[in-house]
Every structure is written in C-alpha cells, then in structure tokens.
Amino acid sequence: MTGGILREIAAQLERVTPSPALQRQLEEDRDEIELEIGLPPLLYKRDSISPEEVAGEMALWCDTASGGKPRWGARCRCTWCNAEFITGWREGGLEVIQREGDAGIFPGMPDADEIGARYEEGQCIECPFCGKQLELTRKSKLPAMGRTRRVMLQDIQSLEVGGVRYTVLIAWLMSRWVHDTGMADDIDPVEAYILDTDGKIIRMKRHTTAWLGQINTLLPHWERVQRVRDPDYIRYFSADAINYTKCGCMPVAPIEPEQLAGTTGEKTGLAELTDEGCREPITYLQQWRRYPAIENLVKAGWGSTVRDTILCGEDIGTWADLTQRKPARMLGMNRAEVAQMGKHRWDYETAKDWSAYRQAGGRLRAQTWEVYRRTLGVPLLESLPHYGVSPERAERYLLRENERGQILADTWDMSEQLGLDMADPQVLFPKELRATHARLAAAVNEQKRREESEKSRAQFQAILDRYGHLEWSDGDICIRLPRSLAELVREGATLHHCVGGYGNKHTSGSDVIFFVRHARRPERSWYTLDIRMNAGKPREVQLHGYKNELVHGKELRIPRRVREFCDRWEREVLLPGWKRAQRQAETKKQVKKENAA
C-alpha cells in the first residue's frame, strides 16, 4: 500500500462514524455494555428537608416525625430522565416507599401500612419516573473531576480508495463520565486496521500512549503503527479496573456477508465469524493469511470452534489439517459429519481431543466418538487404541464397576508407571476398580517419596519463584503453590485422589498444581486446582476435593463459593499475570533484537 493511499484512508477515517451494525449492537447489547461501563447513576445528596419544601406524604412525614421541624432527607436526581425528587434518609442509606402489593417504588418515607426499602451506595434502584435501572451514587463520594468508566467496541466498515474497497476494522472507545451534576456518554474511534489486497494488515491509531501502555490522549489525526495486535490487547483507563487499567473489548458487531462483497475481506470468512461473537478478528486474519483454507471451515459452520481456538491463544492447525482445503479432509470426517458436528458447536478442547484421537489411531466416526467422549471421557478414549481395547468393552466394564472413565484412565497410567504387565486382563480390568485405584495411588505416592531429592526440591522452588505472584487470598479462601513433592503427595493422600503423581507435570510447568484452602487454615487440604500453563492462555484442567467428589457412590458438587473464588482468581489474577508476562517477554525479545542489530 502506497503512502498516498494510506493518507487518503486516514482522511476518510477522520470523518468515520459508528456503523449501523455497531449502533444496533449498542441497542441490543445495552445490558452487557452497561455491565462494563456501569449503569447510569442516581445521584443523591443528604440534606435537611422542611415541610414547606414538600407536599403530601413527604410533608406528613416531616410533620409527624419531627413536629414540623426540618429532617434529614436525600435530594435525588435521575441522570437518565433528569427527574428530581426527595426521599427519606436513615443511617446507612436513603429510604423510599414500596407500596404493598405493588412492584412500584415511590419517593418519600413509608407510613405504617407501607413497606420501606432501604438502598445503600452502589446498589441498583429503579427510577420512580422513567423506570430505568440506576446505580445509587452519592455526590460527595465522587472524585472532584468525576468518575469515568470505559469499554472498547469494534466494528467492520469499508473505505474506497483508488477503485479498491478496503475492509477496515475500527476500535471505538466508549466512555461514561459521571459528575456531580449528571452523566455524559461519548464514543470515539481510537484505532483502525486496514486489510490490504495482499492480506497484510496495516494498523493506524489516533491516540498517544502513556508509559504504562494506556491510551493517553486523542490526536486530531491518524498515524501508522508498525506493531499489529488485536484491539482486545489495548490498555486504557477505566475507574472500575484494577489499578485503573483495563484490557479487553466487546465482540465485533455482527455483519452480513453481503457487506463485504467486493472488498478485500470478501473471501476471508470474517463476516461469518462475526456471528460467533469474535473478539480477536486480527489474529484470525493473520492466521487466514497463512492458511486461506480456514475460510472454508468458518463457512462450513465451524466458526465457533475457530473463535474458541483464537481465544485460547492457539493455532487452528492444532486440530485441523491446514494442508487440505476441503473441510471434510481437514477434519478427518465425511461431509455429513462436518455439517452435523458444526451444528454441535464444538469448542477448541473438543476439536483438539478429536484430532488427538484420530492421530492415536482411533477409527470411530465423529458422531460415535462424541457419544463415547461424554460417557468414557477424553483420557480413556485416547488410551483405548494404545491398549487395543474397544470402547464397548470399556463401557460395559465401567457400568459394572459404577465408575467414571477418568478413574480407569488414571489406573492404567499408574500401572504403567509401576511397570505392571499391561497385556494382563487383570491389570487392564481389575476387580474393584476404586480400591485398585487407591492402592496404585498409594504405591505411586510411595515411589515418588522415595525418589524425592535435592533436584526435586530445586524444581519445586523454581516453580514457586516463577508463579509465586499468583498466590492470592480474598480473606476467606486462599490459593497457594506446593513447596515440595512431599507436600504434593500428602495432598493426594489426604484427599484420596491422584495428584501425588503429578509431580513431573508440576515441575515441568505444563500443569501447575495449586492448593485451594481456607485462609484461616492454609495448611489444611481442601481442594486441588490443576492449571494447564503450556497451551497458550492458561486454562483450568480440573478442580477436585475429597475422593474427586464421589463418596459412597454419590457424586457431590463443589461448593459454589469455591467455584466462584477460583473463577475470580483466574479472571483477576491468573490471566492478567499471564498477559503481563507475555508483554515482558515480547519487550525482552525486541530489546535483544535491537541490540543484535
């Protein structure tokens, strides 16, 4: 692309406005967007209220409660409809009337026959005039310059220059500024990505960057940036984020394939991918440039799998044969199976498991494999071809033993570790599988204890040094790393599961084990979390407690607070830490490259 074309595109970008697709997304996904930038505020101020200022119920409230003298109340203002009203005030928050038998909420203080609803700072309340959901915000607690929350949006447009229509992805920064007199929403384009005729992506921006990498101030013009990355990785200020630095964006606003007809993005499959909620279209286009056949997968109904693969930071070639062009050959299925499995919307892990099964020599068709994947589990399915066992036989055995496929797969794995004869049917299908699993786990744990040495302790210390910053507590529950193999083995013995045999995985950094424990008793085993660290973005493999939640033949559930704690830790600590490490590694690589030059 010549400089003249780029200048003409920059001139057109200065006049760009949100596309109809983006405007439609702003309307249809308003609830999700407001989760990011916050609800419009209901501003209130505690103040003295006299009977002369109010009438009706409020005046009665003043008279009967204080003999006609002024009382503490709250002056409220809805920033959505600009309505102003007065409510009562009690220590801890404002109080309004909710009439008995009526869902409506009204200004004022309740009488004896009415229900009083008390609301505190930050709670959601419905405006009594327009019905809009609002966030209760006390004026005195707002910063002097107000509070700004932001979210990144993205849409696809086309710009014509020199007879060529270029596909352009535009990143928009939407801001909601709340101040002591109201609220203001704004949306500005901050970055643009132009798809050239040869598939190359050119990135432009109209903002400066602060020293922490945040978007700083907007520029009146557009300028080119050499490094190309998705808008999902752009950092920007937002008052609700940790350290006021936010990262991530909403999915691309969906468009129809006809909108890309005649543009440089016509044969990319990008339009079909937007229907799947794609957040990283630039990464997709970079992979498409190397492997154009990816377009055929997306148009064959596998867009959700492609999207999940990109979100996991993986290459589509991990589960599809990109040397082929037809989806059936790329996936190792027939045409009917491609269409059928596409409707099932496989995620990345399912597609990868299918590819691993085929590479292991499995001969099941996709539909049959999908059924056995649910009943037997992936680890057992991948092991069946190696031991020459049919899935039907394994299923009959597990039904007889009333056990899950994971237990049998672990038993085979431990049997191999102990050097048992895997050709012996008694080893492959032992009587009382659960007892055999426990006995083998104890034997493996004992073997691990004997093998522990200074080298092993050094390896555990290396993992602690590398991932120690991920240890965290919310005050009630904490998460920590094992300090030694003995501690890992003790965890498995206490909870009666096989984590004691995961020492090699832990020290290699492929699967890092974390202990989830009560903050007041961090030395006491509770739950064990396995995180896969060598597959792009970190991802959870399994979370288990006592006997893998299977006690006396009953499958127990993991407590909701444990599940929510782990989800929060992965969202607020694990993934930000991984992204920070990725950026540091890229910086070191760039510095090394510059020094070499």
ChimeraX attribute file (.defattr): number of C-alpha atoms within 10 A of each C-alpha:
attribute: neighborCount
match mode: 1-to-1
recipient: residues
	/A:1	10
	/A:2	6
	/A:3	8
	/A:4	11
	/A:5	14
	/A:6	18
	/A:7	14
	/A:8	14
	/A:9	19
	/A:10	20
	/A:11	13
	/A:12	13
	/A:13	20
	/A:14	13
	/A:15	7
	/A:16	14
	/A:17	15
	/A:18	17
	/A:19	16
	/A:20	13
	/A:21	16
	/A:22	20
	/A:23	14
	/A:24	14
	/A:25	19
	/A:26	16
	/A:27	10
	/A:28	11
	/A:29	12
	/A:30	13
	/A:31	12
	/A:32	12
	/A:33	20
	/A:34	16
	/A:35	10
	/A:36	18
	/A:37	21
	/A:38	19
	/A:39	20
	/A:40	24
	/A:41	24
	/A:42	30
	/A:43	26
	/A:44	24
	/A:45	19
	/A:46	20
	/A:47	15
	/A:48	13
	/A:49	22
	/A:50	18
	/A:51	19
	/A:52	12
	/A:53	10
	/A:54	16
	/A:55	11
	/A:56	9
	/A:57	14
	/A:58	22
	/A:59	19
	/A:60	18
	/A:61	21
	/A:62	24
	/A:63	16
	/A:64	10
	/A:65	12
	/A:66	13
	/A:67	12
	/A:68	15
	/A:69	14
	/A:70	17
	/A:71	19
	/A:72	17
	/A:73	25
	/A:74	26
	/A:75	19
	/A:76	24
	/A:77	20
	/A:78	26
	/A:79	21
	/A:80	19
	/A:81	12
	/A:82	15
	/A:83	14
	/A:84	14
	/A:85	17
	/A:86	25
	/A:87	22
	/A:88	26
	/A:89	24
	/A:90	14
	/A:91	9
	/A:92	10
	/A:93	16
	/A:94	26
	/A:95	24
	/A:96	22
	/A:97	20
	/A:98	20
	/A:99	17
	/A:100	11
	/A:101	8
	/A:102	7
	/A:103	8
	/A:104	13
	/A:105	19
	/A:106	21
	/A:107	20
	/A:108	26
	/A:109	27
	/A:110	21
	/A:111	13
	/A:112	7
	/A:113	8
	/A:114	13
	/A:115	16
	/A:116	20
	/A:117	15
	/A:118	17
	/A:119	17
	/A:120	16
	/A:121	15
	/A:122	14
	/A:123	12
	/A:124	17
	/A:125	17
	/A:126	17
	/A:127	23
	/A:128	16
	/A:129	15
	/A:130	12
	/A:131	13
	/A:132	17
	/A:133	17
	/A:134	21
	/A:135	21
	/A:136	24
	/A:137	22
	/A:138	20
	/A:139	21
	/A:140	12
	/A:141	11
	/A:142	14
	/A:143	12
	/A:144	10
	/A:145	10
	/A:146	16
	/A:147	16
	/A:148	20
	/A:149	22
	/A:150	26
	/A:151	24
	/A:152	27
	/A:153	26
	/A:154	26
	/A:155	24
	/A:156	27
	/A:157	21
	/A:158	19
	/A:159	17
	/A:160	14
	/A:161	14
	/A:162	8
	/A:163	7
	/A:164	15
	/A:165	20
	/A:166	23
	/A:167	25
	/A:168	24
	/A:169	23
	/A:170	27
	/A:171	25
	/A:172	23
	/A:173	19
	/A:174	17
	/A:175	19
	/A:176	21
	/A:177	18
	/A:178	24
	/A:179	19
	/A:180	19
	/A:181	11
	/A:182	18
	/A:183	20
	/A:184	13
	/A:185	14
	/A:186	11
	/A:187	16
	/A:188	17
	/A:189	22
	/A:190	21
	/A:191	24
	/A:192	26
	/A:193	25
	/A:194	24
	/A:195	22
	/A:196	18
	/A:197	15
	/A:198	9
	/A:199	17
	/A:200	14
	/A:201	23
	/A:202	18
	/A:203	21
	/A:204	23
	/A:205	20
	/A:206	22
	/A:207	19
	/A:208	14
	/A:209	14
	/A:210	12
	/A:211	8
	/A:212	10
	/A:213	12
	/A:214	18
	/A:215	19
	/A:216	15
	/A:217	12
	/A:218	15
	/A:219	12
	/A:220	8
	/A:221	12
	/A:222	21
	/A:223	15
	/A:224	16
	/A:225	12
	/A:226	9
	/A:227	9
	/A:228	14
	/A:229	16
	/A:230	19
	/A:231	26
	/A:232	19
	/A:233	13
	/A:234	17
	/A:235	21
	/A:236	23
	/A:237	20
	/A:238	21
	/A:239	16
	/A:240	16
	/A:241	15
	/A:242	10
	/A:243	9
	/A:244	13
	/A:245	16
	/A:246	21
	/A:247	18
	/A:248	17
	/A:249	23
	/A:250	22
	/A:251	20
	/A:252	26
	/A:253	23
	/A:254	22
	/A:255	21
	/A:256	13
	/A:257	16
	/A:258	10
	/A:259	15
	/A:260	22
	/A:261	14
	/A:262	14
	/A:263	21
	/A:264	20
	/A:265	25
	/A:266	16
	/A:267	16
	/A:268	22
	/A:269	24
	/A:270	26
	/A:271	24
	/A:272	22
	/A:273	26
	/A:274	23
	/A:275	16
	/A:276	19
	/A:277	18
	/A:278	24
	/A:279	25
	/A:280	23
	/A:281	24
	/A:282	21
	/A:283	18
	/A:284	25
	/A:285	22
	/A:286	16
	/A:287	17
	/A:288	19
	/A:289	16
	/A:290	11
	/A:291	16
	/A:292	18
	/A:293	21
	/A:294	30
	/A:295	23
	/A:296	18
	/A:297	23
	/A:298	23
	/A:299	16
	/A:300	19
	/A:301	21
	/A:302	26
	/A:303	28
	/A:304	24
	/A:305	24
	/A:306	26
	/A:307	24
	/A:308	20
	/A:309	23
	/A:310	23
	/A:311	17
	/A:312	16
	/A:313	14
	/A:314	16
	/A:315	15
	/A:316	23
	/A:317	15
	/A:318	15
	/A:319	22
	/A:320	21
	/A:321	19
	/A:322	19
	/A:323	11
	/A:324	14
	/A:325	16
	/A:326	16
	/A:327	26
	/A:328	19
	/A:329	16
	/A:330	20
	/A:331	22
	/A:332	18
	/A:333	16
	/A:334	13
	/A:335	14
	/A:336	10
	/A:337	16
	/A:338	21
	/A:339	16
	/A:340	13
	/A:341	17
	/A:342	18
	/A:343	13
	/A:344	12
	/A:345	15
	/A:346	18
	/A:347	16
	/A:348	22
	/A:349	15
	/A:350	16
	/A:351	21
	/A:352	19
	/A:353	18
	/A:354	24
	/A:355	18
	/A:356	17
	/A:357	21
	/A:358	18
	/A:359	11
	/A:360	15
	/A:361	12
	/A:362	19
	/A:363	11
	/A:364	14
	/A:365	13
	/A:366	19
	/A:367	13
	/A:368	9
	/A:369	19
	/A:370	18
	/A:371	11
	/A:372	19
	/A:373	20
	/A:374	10
	/A:375	15
	/A:376	23
	/A:377	18
	/A:378	22
	/A:379	17
	/A:380	21
	/A:381	27
	/A:382	21
	/A:383	17
	/A:384	18
	/A:385	17
	/A:386	11
	/A:387	12
	/A:388	9
	/A:389	13
	/A:390	13
	/A:391	19
	/A:392	10
	/A:393	11
	/A:394	19
	/A:395	17
	/A:396	11
	/A:397	18
	/A:398	18
	/A:399	12
	/A:400	11
	/A:401	15
	/A:402	13
	/A:403	18
	/A:404	17
	/A:405	24
	/A:406	15
	/A:407	23
	/A:408	25
	/A:409	22
	/A:410	18
	/A:411	25
	/A:412	22
	/A:413	14
	/A:414	19
	/A:415	21
	/A:416	13
	/A:417	14
	/A:418	13
	/A:419	8
	/A:420	13
	/A:421	12
	/A:422	13
	/A:423	10
	/A:424	10
	/A:425	9
	/A:426	10
	/A:427	16
	/A:428	20
	/A:429	18
	/A:430	17
	/A:431	13
	/A:432	12
	/A:433	19
	/A:434	17
	/A:435	11
	/A:436	18
	/A:437	23
	/A:438	18
	/A:439	13
	/A:440	21
	/A:441	25
	/A:442	20
	/A:443	17
	/A:444	20
	/A:445	25
	/A:446	15
	/A:447	14
	/A:448	20
	/A:449	17
	/A:450	10
	/A:451	11
	/A:452	14
	/A:453	13
	/A:454	9
	/A:455	9
	/A:456	16
	/A:457	16
	/A:458	14
	/A:459	21
	/A:460	23
	/A:461	18
	/A:462	16
	/A:463	20
	/A:464	19
	/A:465	10
	/A:466	11
	/A:467	17
	/A:468	13
	/A:469	12
	/A:470	20
	/A:471	17
	/A:472	16
	/A:473	16
	/A:474	11
	/A:475	9
	/A:476	12
	/A:477	18
	/A:478	20
	/A:479	22
	/A:480	22
	/A:481	22
	/A:482	20
	/A:483	16
	/A:484	20
	/A:485	26
	/A:486	19
	/A:487	15
	/A:488	26
	/A:489	25
	/A:490	17
	/A:491	24
	/A:492	24
	/A:493	20
	/A:494	14
	/A:495	19
	/A:496	18
	/A:497	23
	/A:498	25
	/A:499	22
	/A:500	24
	/A:501	25
	/A:502	19
	/A:503	24
	/A:504	17
	/A:505	14
	/A:506	25
	/A:507	22
	/A:508	15
	/A:509	19
	/A:510	16
	/A:511	23
	/A:512	25
	/A:513	25
	/A:514	20
	/A:515	23
	/A:516	27
	/A:517	21
	/A:518	19
	/A:519	16
	/A:520	11
	/A:521	12
	/A:522	15
	/A:523	12
	/A:524	14
	/A:525	19
	/A:526	18
	/A:527	20
	/A:528	24
	/A:529	21
	/A:530	21
	/A:531	20
	/A:532	19
	/A:533	18
	/A:534	13
	/A:535	12
	/A:536	15
	/A:537	17
	/A:538	20
	/A:539	17
	/A:540	15
	/A:541	12
	/A:542	12
	/A:543	20
	/A:544	18
	/A:545	22
	/A:546	19
	/A:547	18
	/A:548	20
	/A:549	17
	/A:550	14
	/A:551	10
	/A:552	7
	/A:553	9
	/A:554	8
	/A:555	11
	/A:556	13
	/A:557	12
	/A:558	14
	/A:559	8
	/A:560	9
	/A:561	11
	/A:562	17
	/A:563	13
	/A:564	11
	/A:565	18
	/A:566	20
	/A:567	14
	/A:568	13
	/A:569	19
	/A:570	18
	/A:571	12
	/A:572	13
	/A:573	15
	/A:574	22
	/A:575	16
	/A:576	14
	/A:577	15
	/A:578	17
	/A:579	15
	/A:580	11
	/A:581	12
	/A:582	13
	/A:583	11
	/A:584	12
	/A:585	12
	/A:586	12
	/A:587	12
	/A:588	12
	/A:589	12
	/A:590	12
	/A:591	12
	/A:592	11
	/A:593	10
	/A:594	9
	/A:595	8
	/A:596	7
	/A:597	6
